[in-house]
Amino acid sequence: MSIITLTTDFGEADHYIACMKGVILQHAPTVRIVDVTHVIQPHDVVHCAFVLRQVFDYFPEGTIHVAVVDPGVGTARRLLAVRYDGQTVLAPDNGLVSLVHRDFVMEELRVIQNTRLFHQEVSATFHGRDILAPVAGDLAQGMSLDNVGPIISQLEILNLERPTPLPNGGIEGQVLYVDHFGNLISNISQADVEAAAPGNTHLFNVHVGPLRVGPLRATYAAVAPGEIVAVIGSTGMVEVAINQGNAADQLRATPGNVIALH
């Protein structure tokens, strides 16, 4: 049974997701549809790129991921079909695939242009329903990726900041994402930390702006409830949390705030 995942900023109060699912099921009645999330912050391409990257490791070969955060819907921006390590992403060409593209091998890149696959009438404001959903359904039914459109050589990649080494041997990054719990997830990976201080990562103190958090801990519960803590989270990235609290709210932190280890 084929799998299609859906990741969007459409919310859960309206008809949009049900319409997309209905179209998919018209084309592939037995497909398994997995809702990743539909509460991506509106128009937040970085948020969607982060979530898409986090789930990509955990789906089997052949999965089709439909990601729709599309501020440019109806404009000349392209729609892409990209295959990475046996999985396919259907998304607008606005950087949504940036983090998957960074970490996985791209096997095929096509622009979706075959209008015969589209809904009979294509709305200028709902390409998720009228283009991506039917294409996803047909791919789930075994259609070759060749049919969606021609091969292209370039796609849009987000200009995301990379962590930078500090003169004292530390490393500086920034908050990339704030999760549902208010945890501040940075762009500093475990590999970045280990490269900055091989064998001595326990000597680092984590800072959010001028606030000293302390050393990296193994778990949130390494500190008392209500206290601030830094860990390598399940994403493999340095994150700052408050045990049983909300770090984003209490620290008034947002994506882009500085996180440093030194």
N, C-alpha and C positions, 0 to 999 in steps of 0.2 A: 504494500500500500504506500503510495507516494505521500510526502509531507510537504505542506506549504505553511510557512510561518508569516505572520502579519505583524508589523511594527509601524505604528503611525502616531500622529499627533491629533487624531480625529476626536478624542474624548469618547465617553461612553454614554452620553445622554441623547445622541442623535441617531439618525438612520444610516450613517455613512458606512460603518463596518458591516452591518447586515446586508447592505446592497453589494458590497464587495464579495462577501461570502456567497450570496445568492448567485452572482455571476460565475464565481469559481465553480460552484456546484453544478451549474448548468453545463459547464464544459467537462468537469471531472467529478461525477456524482459520488465516487467512493473515496475521494481524497481525504486525508486527515489534515484538518486545519488547526494550527496551534497559534493562539493569540499570545504574542510575546508581551506587548503592552500597547495601549492606545492612549496613554497619558504622557507621551513625550511632551515637553513644554512646547507650546505652539511656535512653529517656525524655527525650532532650535535644532539645526542640523548637527551640531556637535553632540548634543544629548543623544540623538538617534544613532549617530556613528558609534558612540561609546557602547550603547546597549547592543547594537548589532554585533559589534566585535565580541562582547562578553558571551553572547549565546552561540557564536559560530562554532566554537570548539565542541559543543555538546550535541550536535545533530549529526545524523548519519549521512554518508555519501548519497547523493541524489536529492537531498532536500532543496527546496526552492524557497528563498527568503524574499518576501515582498516588503520593501521599506518605503514608506511614503511620508516624508516631511518635505513639502514642495512649495516654498514661497513663490517660485517662478512658474507655477502651473499656468498653462495656456500661452506661455511665451516661447521664444525660439530655443529654450534649453532642451537638451536631448533627454530621452529615456534610455537607460542602459540595461543590457543583459550581460552579466559578468560571471564567469565560472572560476571559482577558486577551489582547489583541492577536491574536485568532484561535487561541490555544492554551487548553486546558482543564485545570484542576487539580481533582483529586478528593482530598479530604483531610478529616480531622477539623477541627472549628471550634475550634482551640486555639492559633491564631497561626502555624501552619505557612506560611501564605501571606503573612505580614507584609512580607517584603522584596520579593517579587514585586509585592504590592499597592502598595508605596511607589513602585516604579519603572516600572510599566506601567499602561496604561489598562484599567480594569475595564469589560467590556462586558455581563456578565450574572452574576448571583449567585442561585443556587438552593440550597435545602436538599433533600437526597436523602431522599425519603419514599415513593416509589412501591414498595411491597412486592412488587408483581408482578415487579419486576426482580431481586429478591433470590434468593439460594439458597433452596431449599425449606425447609431448616432453618437458622436463623441462630444461630450460637454467640454467647454473650454476651462471649466473649473473642477473637473472630477476625473482626472486621468487614471487615478487609482482604480475606479470602477470600470471605466470604459476602455482602458488599454492594458494596464498591468494585470488586472484580475483575469481577463480572458486569456492573455498570453500565459500567465501562470497555470491556469487550468489546462490549457493545451499541452504545455510542457509536462505537466503531471501525468497526462495521458500518453506520454511517450513521444511527443513531437520533438524533432531534432532542433537544437538551438540554431542551426543554420537558417531555419525558416523565419526567424524574427527580423532579420535585417543584416546589412553588411558588416564585415569586420572593420573595426576602427583601431587606431593606435594610441589614442590619448584620451584621458578622462580627467575630470576636475578633482584635485586633491586639496583638502583643507590645509591652510598654512598654520598648523598647530605648533606651538612653541615646544622645543625640546629642553629637557633639563640641562643646565650649564654647570660646569665645574667652578668651584670657588677657589680663590687663591690659597686658602688655608687647608685645602684638601676636601672640603665639603662639597655639597651639591645643592643647587637652587632650582626649584621648579614652581609649579603653580597648581591651584585647584583646577582640575579638569571637569569634575562632575560632582554633584551633590545628590546622594541617593535618598530614598524614601525615609530613612532613619535620620537624615541630617548629617550623615558622615561625609567628610570632605575627602574625596578621592583625588589624589594628585596625578600628575604625569610622570612621577618618579617611580620607576619599576624596581623590583628586587634586584634585577641584574645591574641597574644603574648604581644602586647602593653598594653592592658587592664590588663593583668595578672601582668605585671611589675610595674604598678602604678594605681591600681584601683581608679577610680574617679579623677585622677590627670594627665591624659595623656596630657592635655594642657600645662603642665609644661615642657614636653620634648622638647629639640631642636634636630633636625635631622642633622647629619653630613655625608658627603661623604668623607671618608678619613679625612684629617685635615680641610676640608672646612665646615664651619657652614652654613647650609641652613636656619634654623629657625624652628619655631614650625610647627606642622601638621596643615594644612589648610583644609577647606571644599572643595574647588574647585581650578582648575588651575588659574582661573581669580581672585583669591584672591590677586594676585600680578600683577604688571603692565606687559605688553608685554615685553619679553626679560629678565624678572627676574626669578630667580630660586625659586622653590616652592616644598614642600613635602606634599603629600596627602595620604589618604587611597584610593587607586584606585578601579576600578570596579572589579578587581581580589580579593579584600579583603586584599591586601598586601600593605605595605608601599612602595611608589614609589617617586622618585625625578624627577621633570620635569622642563622645562623652558617654561613659558607661550608663546605659539606660536613660540617656538624654539626647538632645539634638544640638550637635556642635554648630551647625550652620546658623541656627537661631541664636544660640547663646553667644557665639563669637561674631555674629553679624557678617559671616563670610559667604562669599559667592564665587563662582568660577572666575578665575583670573587672579585671585588673591595669592600672594607668595607663600609657598611652603619651602622651607630650607632645612637641610641637615648640616650641622657643623659642630 
